[in-house]
Amino acid sequence: KDLQNNLDLIAYAEKFVDTRFPVLYGMSRKSFIGKTPGLENSDRLIPTVVSGILAALGGATVIRVHDVREAVESFQLLKAFRHAPV
């Protein structure tokens, strides 16, 4: 996969979810993050967390991560946003 393929896999996560099979995303600190314009010098933590959130919003079933605490905190915040009264 090249950079665009990786970005597309995250951007179009819902298309994979439509297959009704469990969908696992494992983009934790992957090299494509460092190839993304503007992120060449990133330590990849924040972009990894954002990628996981985007995949989850797209319906991914499992998100594989290296930085568990940061991932859990980000998903707790996502859950709070989703359940906030309107």
C-alpha positions as CSV (number, residue, x, y, z in Angstrom):
1,K,0.0,0.0,0.0
2,D,1.2,3.5,-0.7
3,L,0.3,6.6,1.3
4,Q,-3.0,7.3,-0.5
5,N,-4.1,3.7,-0.1
6,N,-3.6,3.9,3.6
7,L,-5.4,7.2,3.9
8,D,-8.3,5.8,1.8
9,L,-8.5,2.7,4.0
10,I,-9.2,4.9,7.0
11,A,-11.4,7.5,5.1
12,Y,-13.7,4.7,3.7
13,A,-13.8,2.4,6.7
14,E,-17.6,2.3,6.5
15,K,-17.4,0.5,3.2
16,F,-15.5,-2.4,4.8
17,V,-18.0,-2.5,7.7
18,D,-20.8,-2.9,5.2
19,T,-19.4,-6.4,4.5
20,R,-20.7,-7.5,7.9
21,F,-17.4,-9.1,8.8
22,P,-15.4,-7.8,11.8
23,V,-13.0,-5.0,10.7
24,L,-9.7,-4.6,12.4
25,Y,-7.5,-1.5,11.9
26,G,-3.9,-1.6,12.9
27,M,-2.3,1.7,12.0
28,S,-0.5,2.4,15.2
29,R,2.6,4.4,14.4
30,K,2.8,3.1,10.9
31,S,5.2,4.6,8.4
32,F,2.4,6.1,6.3
33,I,1.9,8.6,9.0
34,G,5.4,9.9,8.7
35,K,4.9,10.1,4.9
36,T,1.9,12.3,5.3
37,P,2.7,15.9,4.3
38,G,3.3,18.0,7.4
39,L,3.8,14.9,9.6
40,E,7.3,13.9,8.5
41,N,8.8,14.8,11.9
42,S,5.9,13.5,14.0
43,D,6.4,11.0,16.7
44,R,3.2,9.5,15.3
45,L,1.3,9.3,18.6
46,I,-1.3,12.0,18.0
47,P,-1.9,11.0,14.3
48,T,-2.2,7.4,15.4
49,V,-4.9,8.3,18.0
50,V,-6.8,10.4,15.4
51,S,-6.6,7.6,12.8
52,G,-8.0,5.2,15.4
53,I,-10.9,7.5,16.2
54,L,-11.6,8.0,12.5
55,A,-11.6,4.2,11.9
56,A,-13.9,3.7,14.9
57,L,-16.3,6.4,13.6
58,G,-16.3,4.5,10.3
59,G,-17.4,1.4,12.2
60,A,-14.2,-0.5,12.7
61,T,-14.7,-3.4,15.2
62,V,-11.2,-3.6,16.6
63,I,-8.4,-1.0,16.7
64,R,-4.9,-2.4,17.3
65,V,-2.7,0.1,19.2
66,H,0.7,0.4,20.8
67,D,-0.2,3.3,23.1
68,V,-3.0,1.8,25.1
69,R,-3.5,4.5,27.7
70,E,-3.8,7.2,25.0
71,A,-6.1,5.1,22.9
72,V,-8.4,4.3,25.8
73,E,-8.6,8.0,26.9
74,S,-9.4,9.0,23.3
75,F,-12.1,6.4,23.0
76,Q,-13.6,7.4,26.4
77,L,-13.9,11.0,25.1
78,L,-15.5,9.7,21.9
79,K,-18.0,7.7,23.9
80,A,-18.8,10.8,26.0
81,F,-19.4,12.9,22.9
82,R,-21.7,10.2,21.5
83,H,-23.7,10.0,24.6
84,A,-23.9,13.8,25.4
85,P,-27.4,15.1,25.7
86,V,-28.4,17.4,22.9
